[in-house]
Amino acid sequence: MTSIGASAGGFNALKFLTRELDPDLPAAILVVVHLRSDFQSNLAELLDRGSSLRVTFAKDGETIVPRHVYLAPPDRHLLLREDGTLSLSAGARENHSRPAIDPLFRSVAVARGSRAIGLVLTGYLSDGTSGLLAIKAGGGITMVQDPADATYPEMPRSAMEAVKPDHVVPLAAMPELL
């Protein structure tokens, strides 16, 4: 189970990843991008247009399937249940955001343990850092976009310093690594 978090600069990074990932990827991907809650987002549609995988906003109770990218909708945390279904939560903001990356990563760590993959991309502040620690503690694989390659290096740098990730790579290297 791959989980990805991004903030500022995340659209371009996700556009690249969804276009370049193997269309036969035998996994689902869960994504949180910090989205404003006061307008209707068309992010899923924009990413789906050029993607090698299906991209949609997650629905509460939906069962995950391989070769599909599920995005957290505006104003909802995206969580993975142990039974492989998705949960959307209106819980408190974390890191000034809802959706936030840390709740997703923590839920993936619990639900998938050593089969979890967490990836922190470009962005401000430190969202994703504590969740990536949870994935690491559960034996999962941790990845961070090289801060020198990130449009906004603060979030990857925070994760890199706190977690000691398994992989720190530029965006261009991620599709093959995933």
Stockholm file with secondary structure:
# STOCKHOLM 1.0

chainA/1-178         MTSIGASAGGFNALKFLTRELDPDLPAAILVVVHLRSDFQSNLAELLDRGSSLRVTFAKDGETIVPRHVYLAPPDRHLLLREDGTLSLSAGARENHSRPAIDPLFRSVAVARGSRAIGLVLTGYLSDGTSGLLAIKAGGGITMVQDPADATYPEMPRSAMEAVKPDHVVPLAAMPELL
#=GR chainA/1-178 SS CEEEEECTTHHHHHHHHHHHSCTTCSSEEEEEECCCSSSCCCHHHHHHHTCSSEEEECCTTCBCCTTEEEECCTTCEEEECTTSBEEEECCCCBTTBSSCHHHHHHHHHHHHGGGCEEEECSCSTTTTHHHHHHHHHTTCEEEEECTTTSSSCHHHHHHHHHHCCSEEECGGGHHHHC
#=GC SS_cons         CEEEEECTTHHHHHHHHHHHSCTTCSSEEEEEECCCSSSCCCHHHHHHHTCSSEEEECCTTCBCCTTEEEECCTTCEEEECTTSBEEEECCCCBTTBSSCHHHHHHHHHHHHGGGCEEEECSCSTTTTHHHHHHHHHTTCEEEEECTTTSSSCHHHHHHHHHHCCSEEECGGGHHHHC
//
